Amino acid sequence: MRWNTPLSEEHATLLLDRLDASHGRTWLDLGCGWGELLVRAVSAGPADATGRGVDLDERLLERGRSQAVEGGLADRVTFDAGSAAEVETGADRVLCIGSSHTLGGTRQMLYTLRDRVSPGGRVLVGDACWERPPNAEALEIFGDEVLSLVEVVEHARLAGWRVLHLSTADQREWDDFESTWRAARQEWLLAKPHHDDAAGVRDQLDTQLRDYVGSYRGVLGFAYLVLAR
């Protein structure tokens, strides 16, 4: 997987452009995973641009460090193990994609991020939202904390943000994300159909695909907002 979110290369380029990445000197990625977008953002900025990614998963952080080294950015991009909620330092560009749960949910995230971005800076938020009223199955999977897109935008306004850019993941991005998320296990199952664990892996994959196609494909969306104050 290139990134753990429904996002195409073209869409990522658009978001970095709307973030005015070429003028971002300090970057902070909260819940960064392996920080693919963070590394690209720093690379697209001034020669002295720096970035910091924070996540609890050391395995993903190590992948991020390796990517920074491969990109010649080992001295400019750091990856730290820790909770996004405990980060107190800010930056002039902040990323928080798929990590609203680490900051208390969508509403609280929008307020917390106000203290993480420098004056005149920009924030990229990526968050799940309902594109259509959820069915009972989708609610059971994702809970009732997910907001509609209208509610996300309204809460951003109430938190004092101006929405400089809004776009949502399209169906191809979602389908590719869901397929790629299962791909390694699918390949393993094809290669080892008689393994002792094969039946369990097969059932898990079939359930996940059935949930996606039958419960939340076209219902759960993902919004990207570039915000400023």
N, C-alpha and C positions, 0 to 999 in steps of 0.2 A: 504494500500500500504506500502510495506517495504521501498521503495525509489522512488522518483519521476523521474525515468529515466529507460530506458530499460536495466536491469541488473539482472543477475541471481546470486544466492549465490556463485556458482563456479567461475563465472567471477569476482565477487567482491573480493574473496579470492586471485585470480591471480593478480589483480591490487594492492592489499595491499602488496603482495609479491614483485612485481616489484618496488613498492615505497620504499622497504626496511623498512617497517613500524616498524620492531623490533628495529630499530636504530633511529627512529624519536622522537625527544624530544619536539619539539614545532610544533604545527599544526595550520593551518589557513584554514578555509573553507569559501570561498566567494560565497554568494548566497546559503547558506547552507540548506535552508528549515528546516526540523527537524533534519538534521545532523546525520542520521543513520550511514553513512560510517565514519564520523568524530569520533563518539563515539567508533566504532569498532577499528579504527586506534589507538586511544589513548590507548585503552585497550590492544592492541597488542604490544605496545611499552614498554619502560623502566618504572619502577615504578614511576619515577618523570616526565613522559611525561605529557604535558598539551595541551589543544586545545581550540580554539576560533572559533565559528561560527557566521557569520554576515548575516542578512537577513532583509528585510523590513516587512515581514509578522509575526506579533506578535503571531498569533494563531499557526503557525508552530514552532516558537521558543519555545513556551510554551510546545509543545509536545516534543521538543528536550530536554528541561530542565528536564522534567519528566523522559525521557529515561536515562538521565545522572544520575539522582537520583537512579533509579531502578538498574542501573549498578554499583552503588557504586562509581561514578565518579563526583559527584556534586562539589567537591572541585578542580577538575582537568579540567573539560570541562565547558566553559561558552558560553552562547548564547546572542548576543547583537543585538538590533534593530538598523539598519542603512543601508546606501548604501554601497555596495561593492566598488564602485568607490572612496569613501571617506576614505577607510582604508589605512593608511600610514605605519603601522607596518608590519613587515614580520615574517617569520617562516622558519624552515628548511624543512618543508613539507607543501605544499599548494595544496588545492583542489579547482577546479573551474569546476563544472559539470552542464551543462545546463544553465549556467549563463553568457555566453559571451556577451549577450545583455546589461548586467549591466556595462560592461567595454568597451562599444563602438563597439561591434561586434567582430568577430573572429580575424581579423587582429590586431586590437588595443589591444585586450586581451592578445595576445601573447607577445606584447611589454610591456604592463603594468605589467604582472606577473614577468618580470625580476627584478622589484624593490620590489617584495613581498617575494622572496625566498632568504634565506641566502646562502652565498657562500658554494658550495658543496652540496646544498640541491636538492630536487626534487619536481616537480609539476605534478599533475594529472589533465589533461584537458579532459573534456567530452563535445563534441560539435556535433550538427547536421551537416550532410553533405549529398550531393547527391551521392547515390550509382549508379544511372543511370541518364541520362539527364532527367530533370523534364518535365512533361507535363504541359499544360496551367493551369489545375486545381490545381496541386501541387504548382505552382508558385503563383497562386492567394491566396492560403491558407498561404504560408510561406514567400512570398516575394522573392526578388532577392538578398538578402544578404547572403543566404546560399551558401557555397562553396562546390566544389567537394572534395573528399578525397585527391586527388592529390594536389589540391590547399592548403588545410589545412596543409599538410606535407611540402609543399614548403614554405609557409609563416612561419612555425615554424623554418625552416632552415634559412630563411632571418632574423628572429628575433634573431638568434644566438643560438638556442636550438639544442641539440642532442636528437634524439628520441630513448630513451632507450627501449621503448615498444610501440607497436601499436596493437590494436585489435578493432573490431567493434561488435556492438550488432548483434546477429543472429536473424533469423526470429521468433524463439520461444520466445526470450526475448522481441521482439517488440510486438508480439501478446499478450503475457501475460501482458505487460505494458498497452497496449491499452484497453484490457478487464478489468483489475483491476481498471483502471482510471474511467471506467463507472460503475463498479460493485455495488457500494452503491446505486446509482440512479436506477439501474436496479432492485435491491432487493426492494427498496422503491416502485417502480412502480408495481411490482408483488403483493406487500402487499396492495397497495391502488390504484387499477385500476380505481376507480370511484371518486377519489379525484378531487377537482376543478382544481388542477394544473397538473393532470395526462396527459392530452392531450399535454400540452406544454413540459413536461418532455419527453414524448414519442417521439414527433417530434424532440427534441434536440438530444436524443440518437440515433434515426434512422439516422439523418443527419450526426452525428459524425461517426457512423459505416460505412455509405455509403461513406463518404469522405476517410476514412482510406482504406477500401477495394478497392474502385474504383479509388482513386486518388494518394495515396502516399505509399501504402503498397509495399515494395520491391523497392521503388524509393528513399524515404528519409531514410538515414542511420544515425547511431550515432557512432562516433569514440571516443575511449579512448586512450590518448597518455600520457605516462610518459616521462617527459622532464627534462633535466639537462643542465647546462652550465659550 
